[in-house]
Amino acid sequence: MSLQTQSVALQTAPPKRIAADVVVEALKAEGVKVIFGMTGGAIMPLYDALFRDGSIQHITIGHEQGGTHMAEGYARVTGQVGVILTTSGPGATNLVTGLTDAYMDSLPIVALTGQVPTRAIGTNAFQEAPITEITRPITKRTYLVRQADDLARIIPEAFHLARSGRPGPVLIDLPKDVLSSSTSASFVGPWRNGHTVRALPDPTQIQEAVRALVQAKRPIILAGGGVLLARASHELRELAERLRIPVTTTHMAVGCFPEDSSLSLQSLGMHGTAYANKAVPESDLLIAIGTRLSDRATGNLQTFAPHAKVIHIDVDAKEIGAKLPTHIGIVADAQSALRALNRATRTLTLDHSAWLSRIAQLKREYPMRYVPSDHTIKPQYAVQVLRELTQRDAIVATDVGQHQMWVLQYYTFTEPDTNLTSGGLGTMGFGFPAAMGAKIAKPERQVICVSGDGSFLMNVQELNTAVRERLNVIVLVFNNRALGMVRQWNHFFYQGRYAESLLHSPAFDRIAEAFGAKGLRAERPDELRSVLREALSYKDGPVVVDVHIDPEENVFPMVPPGGSNAQCWLKAEDAHA
């Protein structure tokens, strides 16, 4: 990528200042209002500068992985760069999982890490780790700052890289002596005044796409996470509704198109709706927007969309044609491409009535369903009650596993950036801290985390952070005494040998009380509604609800690994057919 560094002006006139103060000045110029972090020896000069300045809110975290997920949640709901700050050695290496998660889900994060003094680098000094080398494959770029005068250039450059093109994490490693040294370089303005230049589509390719739309009889839009990242939900809805094209989404794109629309097929893939999975193979035009077409979404590529001409729109040219043969590739961010398509099709009138009738038929034949119970809490029922009580007006974060899929299947998301989930890496422990980051960004919104008993324990220490910051985040722990999705795979693919997938879960309501949060428990269907009402009405900090769900419940539909989406299992018996 070519960087036009002339947009950052450096002043070399005295007086000199402490380099850490220049970092704070640069962060403020980038619009940073919140930093998630933990102090330590190597990063103390920067913490002292932040303390003396006092204008940036700092959230002291319990663990650096949790802090990175908070920065991800903050970035997801604001569209701004999330910032994580920590010290050297283990503080820096604890960021690896969170940075990998952000890299795979294309979230703009800037990580600032302390480092041992420059003279000690490479000597195996106390709390030294080569973090720039460790994180190079999981970031867009890493910087090891050896000269204080470089900070005024590097900080805005890092923020620009994090938010531009395909967003992602950037790491800046800051040796303690560099932060403590004096510099005459001062920061004047952010990169391009903080604006990112959008990647515009080729007009010829747009016209080719229009011709394909005119010729198609059974088009489908497959929207990916890039639609949300480009803030293109409005443009997507305009195109789909005006041309009457059904829309299915990847898990990362849930909420970019209202799921209560008759045009919505909800999510597709391994645990997507059966009607989405069966409609795509019947399509003759697939418009894939901002998606990497992961294996969890497509299943067996040979049977995914075998009769369809493929239009693939993505800001990352490497994704186009990487997995699915593409007839029309458009390199652009989703908003620019959809705006161009909307302009080019404004006068078009297309008749898709027969195709929409077929979609309606598939929905009638393959509805989402489960077997209710009067004796045990079915997780699908719990999600439906949550949806009813929140009136679908909440930001819902999930961890990874069965509970994640039940939320995606049964909550019915209608707004962008209201579902936060770990898509590419599938990170247990993501949900609760991501919900905290979202609540800090949007304190006026109801924010809920639905987790599993395995996932919640991964970053349970952040309850201390939530209590200290009085964050009114509600956590529903779906407690089935197991690593539920692993247990499900054990059942279907390992002849019921539950190899280390069953858990002895603690009393999560009592754990919450020990941290100073409010703890509640629901063990029977007849008490679930009142318990959730109590949780939703509590406003004085975090709430944890220990929801004892049916431990034998499995997630359906299900596409077995490597299988065809169109042959998804609808019930347990299908696995043995």
C-alpha positions in Angstrom: 0.0 0.0 0.0 1.3 3.5 -0.9 1.2 5.9 2.0 1.3 9.6 1.3 3.1 10.8 4.4 3.0 14.4 3.3 -0.4 14.7 5.0 1.3 14.6 8.4 3.3 17.7 9.1 6.2 17.6 11.5 7.4 20.7 13.3 11.0 20.7 14.5 11.1 23.9 16.4 11.8 23.7 20.2 10.8 23.2 22.9 11.3 19.5 23.1 8.7 17.4 24.8 8.4 13.9 26.3 7.6 11.4 23.5 4.8 9.8 25.5 3.0 13.2 25.4 3.3 13.2 21.6 1.6 9.8 21.6 -1.3 11.1 23.7 -1.6 14.2 21.4 -1.7 11.9 18.3 -4.3 9.7 19.9 -6.5 12.6 20.7 -6.1 14.0 17.1 -7.3 10.6 15.8 -10.5 11.0 17.9 -9.7 8.4 20.5 -12.0 8.8 23.4 -11.6 5.4 25.1 -8.7 3.1 25.6 -8.8 -0.4 27.0 -5.7 -1.5 28.8 -3.5 -2.7 31.7 -0.4 -0.9 32.9 3.0 -2.4 33.6 6.7 -1.6 33.8 7.5 -0.9 30.2 4.4 1.1 29.3 4.4 3.3 32.5 5.7 6.5 30.7 2.6 6.4 28.4 0.3 5.7 31.3 1.8 8.7 33.2 1.2 10.9 30.1 -2.4 9.7 29.9 -2.9 10.4 33.6 -1.5 13.9 33.3 -3.6 14.7 30.3 -6.8 13.2 31.7 -9.0 13.6 28.6 -9.1 10.0 27.3 -11.2 7.5 29.2 -9.2 4.5 30.3 -10.9 1.1 31.1 -8.6 -1.0 33.2 -9.2 -4.6 32.1 -8.7 -8.0 33.8 -6.8 -9.7 31.0 -5.4 -8.4 27.7 -7.4 -10.9 25.6 -10.6 -9.5 27.2 -9.5 -6.0 26.6 -8.9 -6.7 22.9 -12.4 -8.1 22.6 -13.7 -4.9 24.3 -11.9 -2.9 21.6 -13.5 -5.1 18.9 -17.0 -4.6 20.4 -16.3 -0.9 20.5 -15.1 -0.8 16.9 -18.1 -2.9 15.7 -20.8 -0.6 16.9 -19.1 2.7 16.3 -17.1 2.0 13.1 -14.2 3.7 14.8 -10.8 2.3 15.6 -10.7 0.4 18.9 -7.5 0.9 21.0 -5.9 -1.6 23.3 -2.9 -0.7 25.5 -0.6 -3.0 27.5 2.9 -3.6 28.7 5.7 -5.8 27.3 6.2 -9.5 27.5 3.1 -11.4 28.7 1.0 -8.3 28.5 1.8 -8.1 24.8 1.6 -11.8 24.1 -1.8 -12.0 25.8 -3.1 -9.9 22.9 -2.5 -12.6 20.3 -5.9 -14.3 20.3 -7.8 -11.0 20.2 -5.7 -9.6 17.4 -6.1 -12.8 15.4 -9.9 -12.6 15.9 -9.9 -9.0 14.7 -7.7 -9.9 11.8 -10.0 -12.6 10.6 -13.2 -10.6 11.1 -11.6 -7.4 9.6 -12.0 -5.1 12.6 -10.0 -1.9 12.9 -7.8 -2.2 16.1 -4.7 -0.4 17.1 -2.6 -2.1 19.8 0.0 -0.1 21.7 2.5 -2.3 23.6 5.3 -1.4 25.9 8.7 -2.9 25.1 12.0 -3.2 27.0 14.5 -0.4 26.4 16.1 -0.4 23.0 19.5 -1.4 24.4 18.0 -4.5 25.9 16.1 -5.7 22.9 17.3 -9.1 21.8 19.0 -9.9 25.2 16.1 -12.0 26.7 15.6 -9.2 29.2 12.9 -9.4 31.8 9.5 -9.3 30.2 10.9 -9.0 26.7 8.9 -10.7 23.8 9.4 -10.1 20.1 5.8 -9.0 19.7 6.2 -7.4 16.3 7.5 -10.7 14.9 4.9 -12.8 16.8 2.0 -10.7 15.5 3.2 -10.0 12.0 1.0 -12.7 10.3 -2.1 -11.6 12.3 -1.9 -7.9 11.7 -2.0 -5.5 8.7 1.3 -4.1 9.9 3.6 -3.9 13.0 5.9 -1.1 14.0 8.9 -1.2 16.4 9.6 2.4 17.2 13.3 3.0 17.8 13.3 6.8 17.4 11.0 9.2 19.3 10.9 11.5 16.3 9.1 8.8 14.3 6.1 8.7 16.6 4.3 11.7 15.0 4.4 9.9 11.7 3.7 6.3 12.8 0.6 6.9 15.0 -1.5 8.5 12.3 -0.2 6.0 9.7 -1.2 3.1 11.9 -4.7 4.4 12.3 -5.1 5.0 8.6 -4.0 1.4 7.9 -6.3 0.0 10.5 -9.4 1.6 9.0 -8.6 1.7 5.3 -9.3 -0.9 2.6 -10.1 -4.1 4.4 -9.9 -3.0 8.0 -7.8 -4.9 10.5 -5.5 -4.6 13.5 -2.2 -2.8 13.6 0.4 -3.0 16.4 2.9 -0.4 17.6 5.6 -1.6 19.9 7.0 1.2 22.1 10.3 0.7 24.0 10.3 2.4 27.4 13.4 4.5 26.7 11.8 5.9 23.5 8.6 6.9 25.4 10.7 8.6 28.0 13.0 10.4 25.6 12.5 14.0 24.4 11.5 14.9 20.9 11.1 18.1 18.9 8.7 16.5 16.5 5.1 17.3 17.2 1.9 16.0 15.7 -0.2 18.6 13.7 -3.0 16.6 12.0 -4.3 13.1 11.5 -3.9 11.2 8.3 -6.2 12.8 5.7 -8.0 14.5 8.5 -9.2 11.1 9.7 -11.1 10.3 6.5 -10.7 7.1 4.5 -10.8 7.2 0.7 -13.4 4.7 -0.5 -12.5 2.1 -3.2 -14.7 3.0 -6.2 -16.0 0.3 -8.5 -15.1 0.1 -12.2 -18.1 1.5 -14.2 -17.6 -1.2 -16.8 -18.0 -3.9 -14.2 -21.1 -2.2 -12.8 -22.7 -2.2 -16.3 -21.8 -5.9 -16.6 -23.5 -6.6 -13.3 -26.6 -4.7 -14.4 -26.8 -6.8 -17.6 -26.6 -10.0 -15.4 -29.4 -8.7 -13.2 -31.6 -8.0 -16.2 -31.0 -11.6 -17.5 -31.4 -13.4 -14.2 -34.7 -15.1 -13.2 -33.6 -16.4 -9.8 -31.1 -13.9 -8.3 -29.9 -14.0 -4.6 -27.8 -11.5 -2.7 -25.3 -13.1 -0.3 -24.3 -10.3 2.1 -21.1 -10.6 4.1 -19.5 -8.7 7.0 -18.1 -6.2 4.6 -21.6 -4.7 4.2 -21.6 -3.8 7.9 -18.0 -2.6 7.9 -18.7 -0.3 5.0 -21.9 1.0 6.7 -23.8 -0.1 3.6 -27.0 -1.6 5.1 -29.1 1.2 3.7 -27.8 0.8 0.2 -28.3 -3.0 0.4 -31.8 -2.7 1.5 -32.6 -0.1 -1.3 -31.2 -2.5 -4.0 -32.9 -5.6 -2.7 -36.3 -4.0 -2.0 -36.5 -2.1 -5.3 -35.5 -5.0 -7.5 -37.2 -7.6 -5.2 -34.1 -9.8 -4.7 -34.0 -12.3 -1.8 -31.1 -11.7 0.7 -29.2 -14.3 2.7 -26.3 -13.4 5.0 -23.2 -14.9 6.5 -23.0 -15.0 10.3 -20.8 -11.9 10.2 -23.4 -9.9 8.4 -26.4 -10.6 10.6 -28.4 -7.4 11.0 -27.3 -5.8 7.7 -30.7 -6.7 6.3 -33.9 -6.9 8.3 -34.7 -10.5 9.1 -38.4 -9.8 9.4 -38.6 -8.9 5.7 -40.2 -11.3 3.3 -37.1 -11.0 1.2 -34.9 -12.2 4.0 -33.6 -15.8 4.0 -31.6 -15.1 7.3 -28.2 -16.8 7.5 -27.0 -19.7 5.4 -24.4 -22.3 6.0 -23.6 -25.0 8.5 -26.4 -23.9 10.9 -28.2 -21.5 8.6 -31.9 -21.8 7.7 -32.8 -24.8 5.5 -34.6 -22.4 3.1 -31.5 -20.4 2.6 -29.4 -23.5 2.1 -31.9 -24.9 -0.5 -32.5 -21.6 -2.3 -28.9 -20.8 -3.2 -28.4 -24.0 -5.3 -31.5 -23.1 -7.3 -30.3 -19.5 -8.1 -29.1 -18.4 -11.5 -27.3 -15.3 -10.2 -25.4 -15.0 -6.9 -24.4 -11.5 -5.9 -21.8 -12.0 -3.1 -21.0 -8.7 -1.3 -18.2 -8.3 1.2 -17.8 -12.0 2.0 -14.8 -14.3 2.0 -17.2 -17.2 1.3 -15.9 -19.3 4.2 -16.4 -23.0 4.3 -19.0 -22.6 7.2 -21.1 -20.5 4.8 -20.8 -22.4 1.6 -20.4 -26.1 2.6 -19.3 -28.1 -0.4 -18.4 -25.5 -3.0 -19.2 -27.9 -5.9 -22.9 -28.0 -4.9 -23.1 -24.4 -3.4 -24.4 -22.5 -6.4 -23.8 -24.8 -9.4 -26.1 -23.0 -11.8 -25.4 -19.4 -10.9 -23.4 -16.7 -12.5 -21.4 -15.1 -9.7 -20.9 -11.4 -9.1 -18.4 -10.9 -6.3 -17.9 -7.5 -4.7 -15.1 -7.1 -2.2 -12.7 -4.4 -1.2 -9.9 -7.0 -1.0 -9.1 -8.1 -4.6 -7.5 -11.3 -3.2 -10.9 -12.6 -2.1 -12.5 -12.4 -5.6 -12.3 -15.8 -7.3 -10.3 -17.3 -4.4 -12.9 -19.9 -3.6 -15.7 -19.7 -6.1 -15.3 -19.1 -9.9 -16.4 -15.5 -10.4 -17.9 -14.2 -13.6 -17.9 -10.5 -12.6 -15.5 -9.3 -10.0 -15.9 -5.8 -8.6 -13.1 -4.5 -6.4 -14.7 -1.9 -4.2 -16.1 -1.4 -0.7 -19.7 -2.5 -0.3 -21.1 1.0 0.1 -19.5 2.4 -3.1 -20.4 -0.6 -5.1 -24.0 -0.7 -3.9 -24.5 3.0 -4.5 -23.2 2.6 -8.1 -25.6 -0.4 -8.6 -28.5 1.6 -7.2 -27.8 4.5 -9.6 -27.4 2.1 -12.6 -30.7 0.2 -11.9 -32.9 3.1 -10.8 -35.1 2.8 -13.8 -35.2 -1.0 -14.0 -38.3 -2.9 -13.4 -37.7 -6.6 -12.9 -40.3 -9.4 -12.4 -39.2 -11.9 -9.9 -42.7 -13.0 -8.8 -42.2 -16.7 -9.7 -38.8 -16.8 -7.9 -40.3 -15.1 -4.8 -43.2 -17.6 -4.8 -40.6 -20.4 -4.8 -38.8 -18.7 -1.9 -42.1 -18.5 0.0 -42.7 -22.2 -0.7 -39.3 -23.2 0.7 -40.0 -21.2 3.9 -43.3 -23.1 4.3 -41.7 -26.5 3.7 -38.6 -25.9 5.8 -39.5 -23.6 8.7 -37.3 -23.2 11.8 -38.7 -25.5 14.4 -37.9 -27.3 17.7 -39.7 -29.5 20.1 -40.9 -27.4 23.1 -40.9 -28.7 26.7 -42.8 -28.0 29.9 -40.1 -29.6 32.0 -36.8 -28.2 30.8 -35.7 -24.9 29.3 -35.2 -25.2 25.6 -32.6 -22.7 24.4 -34.6 -21.7 21.4 -37.5 -20.8 23.7 -35.1 -18.8 25.9 -33.9 -16.8 22.8 -37.6 -16.2 21.8 -38.5 -14.9 25.2 -35.5 -12.6 25.2 -36.5 -11.4 21.8 -40.0 -10.7 23.0 -38.9 -8.9 26.2 -36.3 -6.7 24.5 -38.7 -6.1 21.5 -35.7 -6.9 19.3 -34.2 -3.6 20.3 -30.9 -4.6 21.9 -27.3 -5.2 21.0 -26.7 -8.9 21.4 -23.2 -10.3 21.7 -22.5 -14.0 21.7 -19.6 -16.3 22.4 -19.0 -19.3 20.2 -20.9 -22.6 20.2 -24.5 -23.9 20.3 -25.8 -20.8 22.0 -24.3 -18.6 19.2 -26.3 -20.5 16.6 -29.5 -20.4 18.6 -29.3 -16.7 18.9 -28.6 -16.3 15.1 -31.5 -18.6 14.3 -34.2 -17.3 16.7 -33.6 -13.7 17.7 -34.6 -12.0 14.4 -32.1 -9.1 13.9 -33.5 -6.1 12.1 -30.7 -3.4 12.5 -27.0 -3.3 11.6 -24.4 -3.7 14.3 -26.8 -5.3 16.8 -25.2 -8.7 16.6 -21.6 -9.1 17.7 -20.0 -12.5 17.2 -16.7 -14.1 16.5 -16.9 -15.4 12.9 -13.6 -16.4 11.5 -11.6 -17.5 14.5 -14.6 -18.7 16.6 -13.2 -17.4 19.8 -14.7 -18.7 23.1 -14.5 -15.8 25.6 -15.3 -13.1 23.0 -18.9 -12.3 23.9 -18.9 -10.8 27.3 -16.0 -8.4 26.8 -17.3 -7.5 23.3 -20.6 -6.6 24.9 -18.8 -4.4 27.5 -17.0 -2.6 24.7 -20.4 -2.0 22.9 -22.0 -0.8 26.1 -19.1 1.7 26.7 -19.6 2.9 23.1 -23.4 3.0 23.3 -24.4 3.5 27.0 -28.0 4.3 26.0 -28.5 0.9 24.4 -29.6 -2.3 26.1 -26.6 -4.7 25.7 -26.9 -8.4 26.3 -24.4 -11.2 26.0 -25.6 -14.8 25.4 -22.8 -17.1 26.4 -22.2 -20.8 27.2 -21.0 -22.3 30.4 -17.7 -23.1 28.7 -17.3 -19.8 27.0 -18.2 -17.5 29.9 -15.4 -19.0 32.1 -12.8 -18.0 29.4 -13.0 -14.3 30.4 -15.1 -14.3 33.6 -12.5 -12.0 35.2 -14.0 -9.1 33.3 -16.9 -9.2 35.7 -14.6 -7.2 37.9 -14.1 -4.6 35.2 -17.9 -4.4 34.6 -18.7 -4.0 38.3 -16.0 -1.3 38.7 -17.3 0.6 35.6 -20.9 0.0 36.6 -21.6 -1.4 33.1 -25.2 -2.5 32.8 -24.5 -5.6 30.6 -26.8 -8.6 31.0 -25.2 -12.0 30.5 -27.3 -15.1 29.9 -25.2 -18.2 30.5 -26.8 -21.1 28.7 -25.7 -23.8 31.1 -25.9 -27.3 29.6 -22.9 -28.7 31.6 -20.9 -29.2 28.4 -18.9 -27.7 25.7 -22.2 -28.0 23.8 -21.1 -27.9 20.1 -18.2 -30.3 20.8 -20.7 -32.6 22.6 -23.0 -32.4 19.6 -20.1 -33.4 17.3 -19.1 -36.2 19.7 -22.7 -37.5 19.5 -23.0 -37.5 15.7 -19.4 -38.2 14.5 -17.7 -40.0 17.4 -20.5 -42.5 18.3 -21.4 -40.7 21.5 -17.9 -40.8 23.0 -17.9 -37.5 24.9 -14.2 -37.1 25.1 -13.6 -34.3 27.7 -16.6 -32.3 26.4 -18.8 -32.6 29.5 -18.3 -30.0 32.2 -18.9 -29.6 35.9 -20.1 -26.0 35.8 -20.2 -23.7 38.8 -23.1 -21.7 40.0 -22.8 -18.7 37.8 -25.3 -16.6 39.8 -23.2 -17.1 42.9 -20.0 -16.2 41.0 -21.6 -13.0 39.9 -22.6 -12.1 43.4 -19.0 -12.8 44.6 -17.8 -10.2 42.0 -20.4 -7.7 43.2 -22.7 -8.2 40.2 -26.4 -9.3 40.4 -26.8 -13.0 40.0 -30.0 -14.8 39.0 -31.0 -18.3 38.0 -33.7 -20.0 35.9 -34.0 -23.7 36.0 -37.6 -24.3 34.7 -39.5 -22.9 31.7 -42.2 -21.4 34.0 -39.7 -19.2 35.8 -37.7 -18.0 32.8 -39.8 -15.1 31.8 -40.0 -13.5 35.3 -36.3 -14.0 35.8 -35.4 -12.3 32.5 -37.8 -9.5 33.3 -35.9 -8.9 36.6 -32.6 -9.0 34.8 -33.7 -6.5 32.1 -35.2 -4.1 34.8 -31.9 -4.0 36.8 -29.9 -0.9 36.0 -27.2 -0.8 38.6 -24.4 -2.7 36.9 -23.9 -6.1 35.3 -26.3 -9.1 35.7 -25.5 -12.7 35.2 -28.4 -15.2 34.7 -27.6 -18.8 35.0 -30.1 -20.4 32.5 -30.2 -24.2 32.9 -31.0 -25.5 29.4 -31.8 -29.0 28.1 -28.3 -30.6 28.1 -29.3 -33.0 25.2 -30.6 -30.2 22.8 -28.7 -30.0 19.5 -28.6 -27.3 16.9 -30.5 -27.9 13.7 -30.4 -27.4 10.8 -26.9 -28.8 10.5 -24.6 -29.3 7.5 -22.1 -32.1 8.2 -18.5 -31.0 7.5 -17.8 -31.1 3.8 -21.4 -31.7 3.1 -23.8 -30.0 0.8 -25.8 -27.1 2.2 -28.9 -28.3 0.3 -28.7 -31.6 2.2 -28.7 -30.1 5.6 -30.0 -32.2 8.5 -33.3 -30.9 9.9 -33.4 -33.3 12.9 -31.3 -36.0 14.5 -32.8 -38.8 12.5 -31.5 -37.2 9.3 -27.9 -37.9 10.5 -28.6 -41.7 10.4 -30.6 -41.7 7.2 
